[in-house]
């Protein structure tokens, strides 16, 4: 006996298939294809767990239960395929997520895309003092204008050198070698929902580099939210906006909630979370992270009391 199956679809995502979502100055993201929807997650879970899911009568409750309790396999039943245009330096971070299927534009076979990400004079970021891989604050316009002018000159010089080499007949694979990392590349990028949510959790985080964060926010808010709205809601509630507490966090928080201020001070000194250097208070990385966490709870750490 043959059972006719209806392909799961998302009407909200169907409406934006092929639509271009601009990112940065010349980048974009667009949906090429997809497989599955919220109901596909539920279907996979109930096949897997059988009677174990009968207590959860509502699809939304089941999806939230799965994500909340790290039952990730059902989310792999949904797949998203994107066409993206992205600067090469940003793509270097993107491609580190090795759980995707990727086919990238090749400058060995084709002429490089005639586009490079430009930085406006008010968007040059300074190196963060407390984070070796992050940025903090912006240069003033005077410095920014000089940096942008130098960037434009560099782009023009590298493009002209590239064109001259091609006209002379230099092999494309060699002619490209001095193109800047700001040059745009394109790729088809396909990933299942479980790994896509992991990608978004990392790349939408405020600590992620601004450029890739713009892409992640576009993918999440413009595409995934439409595609699997129930799973997206659960992701925001239980993954992206959650707060994790280490064992040390819990120990110190318990002392603070219990009003044991002196014990909390002693705890911080014993574990070297707080040190005095040159008559200044120096915090460990754990202490700085703890400060941010409890600020969300409306509390202050003992070193700020």
ZIVENNOR-V35817 format. One record per helix or strand of 2 or more residues. SS is the DSSP state (H for helix, E for strand). FROM is the first residue (numbers start at 0). LEN is the number of residues. Records with the same first field share a line. If there is no record, write none. Layout:
BEGIN
SS=FROM-LEN / FROM-LEN
END
This chain:
BEGIN
H=10-4 / 37-16 / 58-10 / 72-5 / 87-7 / 140-28 / 171-7 / 192-11 / 209-18 / 228-12 / 246-11 / 260-10 / 284-11 / 301-3
E=20-3 / 26-9 / 78-9 / 100-4 / 124-3 / 134-4 / 182-10 / 273-4 / 279-4
END
